[in-house]
Amino acid sequence: MERKGRFSQWLRRPRSGAGGDHDTGAGAGGVREDLLMAAAAAGFPLAPAAHPSGYGCSCDRIGCPTPGRHPVSFAWQTQATTDPDKVAQWLRADPRANFITATGIVHDVLDVPVDAGRLALERLGAAEVEVGPVATSSGDLQQGRMLFFSATRGTPDDEDEWWPCELDCHPETMDEHPGLRWHCRGSYVLMPPAKLPGDGHVGWLLGPERPLPDPLTLLETLTDACARFAGEDQDQAAAWPIGR
């Protein structure tokens, strides 16, 4: 209820950039800020990330393997916040910055190839299963992914029972859930809206105001959909890096 209440309060706030939806620099920046503030109001902890610089990255790493897709700071897990004033401060410091959301605190993300995601959405809709926020990523340099946001299972009462996201990404487990990555504690994804090298972007398909479902209500359908496309030529690189 707190998450829903905070989002309702955000909806009632005066909009920045009101008075037209022309895609000017200032107007687009206002819309982007509103979307990021909506995500923070919905309870998604945010931290600043690198942004594309041409086909490269704004970070100082030569030949960065994940341009525009990683946090700025190694301390992103402690940095991540839902404080709108802090998010606004980061935006003022670097208006072009992407943002990541740390998973395993409030939410997890089930990350699948975009074709599998479309099929899963059709099947979940036909079965009348409630789906939470969904984002898509696309770009010239990597194949598209679809991100299903869910409630987290990464903070059990018994701290000895939690596992880091890395355990879901080892090659030994990929055959069980081909093409699917479960971002939980210790991982992150880019928060829409975000820009990727070339014409790539990350955007909402279903917005952050939607309630977060239990991931287990989505997992079987997503796994089956991924298995259908497992034999096709898919990008096997990690869609989102585990850390910096």
N, C-alpha and C positions, 0 to 999 in steps of 0.2 A: 504493500500500500504506500509506503514511503516513496518508493521509486516512481509510482504512478502520480503521487501528489507533487513531487518535485517537477516532473515533466509538465503537469497541468499548470503549475506556477510559471514555468518558462514560456508556455504558449500564450500566457496573458501579458507578458512583458512587451514594451514597445520594441518594434523591430528596427534594427539598424539598416540603413539603405532603403527605407520605405520611400515610396513615391515613384516607383517604376522598376521594371525588371530588365532594363537594357543591360546588355552584357559588356558594360564598361568595366574598367579596372576597379573603380571604387564600388560599383554595384555588385560585381562578382565577388569582391572581397567581403562585402556585407553579407551576401547570401552564404558564403562559405563560413563566415564567423557564426552566423545563426545556426547552421547545421552542426558545427562543432559544439556550440553551446547546448544545442538540443541533446546531443549525445552525452555531454557531461551531466545535464539535468536528468537524463534517463539512468544515470548511475554508472556510466562507463568511465573508468579511470584513464586519463589521457596523459601523454608525455610527448614532448617535441621530437620530431624525427627529421632526418635529412630530406632534401628535395632534389629533383633532377637538375642537373646543370648541363644542358645539351643532352648528349647521350650518356653522360657521366653522372657523377654524384657531387653534391655540395660539400661532402666531407673532404678531409685532407688525405685520405687514403688513396694512393696511386693504384689505379685499376680496381676500384671497389667492386666486388662481385655482386653486390645487391644495391645498386644505385637508387637512392630515394626510398629505400624500403627498410631502413634500420634506425633505431633511436640515435639521437645526438649524443647522449650521455650513457656511460657504463652503468650509472645509477638509476636507470629508467624505472626499475621496479619500485624504488622508494620515491622517485619523482612523481609517479603517476598519481593524478588527483582528479577529483570532480569539481574542484573549486573554480567557479567561473572567472573570478578575478585573476587567478593564476594563469588560466588558459588565455585570457585576454592579454595579460602581460607578455606571455610567450609570443602571441600573434603580433603584438606591437614590436617586439624585438626582432622578429623575422617573419614578415607577412607571407613569405613563400613556403614556410616550413610545412611539411607534412606532420601528421600526428599518429602515434601508435596508441593502441589501447592494450593494457596489460591483462592477460587472461588468467583465470584461476583465482581471481579475487572476488568478483561478482559474477562473471560470466566465463564460459568456455566458447570456443569456436570450432565447429566441424567444417573442415576445409576440403573441398572436392573439386575435381575438374568441372568446368562449366557445363559441359554436355550432360554429365552425370547429375549435376545439380538441377538442370531443367527437368530431366526425367523424374528425379526424386520429388520435385515440387508438384508435378502432375499426379504422381502416385499418392503423395500425402494429401493433396486436395481431394482426390477421389475417395480417399479413406476418411475424410473429414478430420484429419489430425491437425491440431493447431501448430502453426509454424511461427517462430519469433522473427526478429529482425534478420534480414538476408542482404548481403552485399555481393557485388561482383567486381572482379578485377580483370582488366584486359590491357594488352599492350603489344607493341611490335616485337619485343624481345622475349617474351614468355607467353605460353598459352594461358588462356583465361581460367580463372578459378571462381568458385562460388563459395561464400562464407556464410554458414548457418550459425547464428548466435544462439546460445542456450544458457540455462542456469549452470553454475559451476558444480562440478563434483570434485574439485581440487583442494578443498579445505575440510577434510573429515575431522571429526572430534578427536580421533586418535591420530596424532601427528606422525606416528610410525607407519600409517597406512597410505599416506599420499605419495605420489610418484611425480617426478618432473616430466615435462613434455618430451624430453629427449627419448624416453623409453618408448614412446609411440612412433618414433621416427627411425628406429634402427632397421636395417635391411631385413633382419630376421622376422620382423612382424609385418612387413609390407604385404606379404602374400595373403595374410588374413584379411586385410582391409585395403585392397589395391587402390591406390590413388587417393586415399583418405588420410588426412592428418588431423589429429585431435589436439588443438591448442588448449592446454590447461595451465597449471601452475608453472611458472618459469618461462612462459612464452608470450607472444604478442602478435597482433596483426595490425595492418594499417587501418586507421579509422577514416571512413568516408567523410567528406570528399578529399581525395588525395591524388596527386599527379605522379605518373610514372614516366620513365624516359620515352621519347618519341611522342606518340599520341595516346599513350596509356593512361589509365585512370582507375580509381576505385570509387564506386558510387553505390548508393542504396537502391536496392530493388524493393525491399519492404523495410519501412523505417524503424528507428530505434525506440519509438513509443510502444511497440508491440510487446506484450508480456514474454518473458523468457521461458521457453518450455524445458522440461527435463530432457537432457540429450539422449537418453535411452529411448524416448518415443520417436526419435528421428534416426537413430543409428542403423537399425536393420534396413530401412528403406534406402538410406544413403549408401550403405555397404553393397546392397544388391545392385543399385544403379551404377556404382563404380565398377563392380565386377563385369557388368555388361560391356563396358568400354575398356576393360583392362587389356585386351589384346591389341588395341589400337596404339599408334605411335603417340605417346604422351610425354610431356616434360617431366622427367624424373628428379629434377633438382628441387630442393626444398622451396615451397612457395613462399615461405617466410622464414628468415633466419632465426635460429633459436636464441642467439644472444650476440653481444658485441665483444 
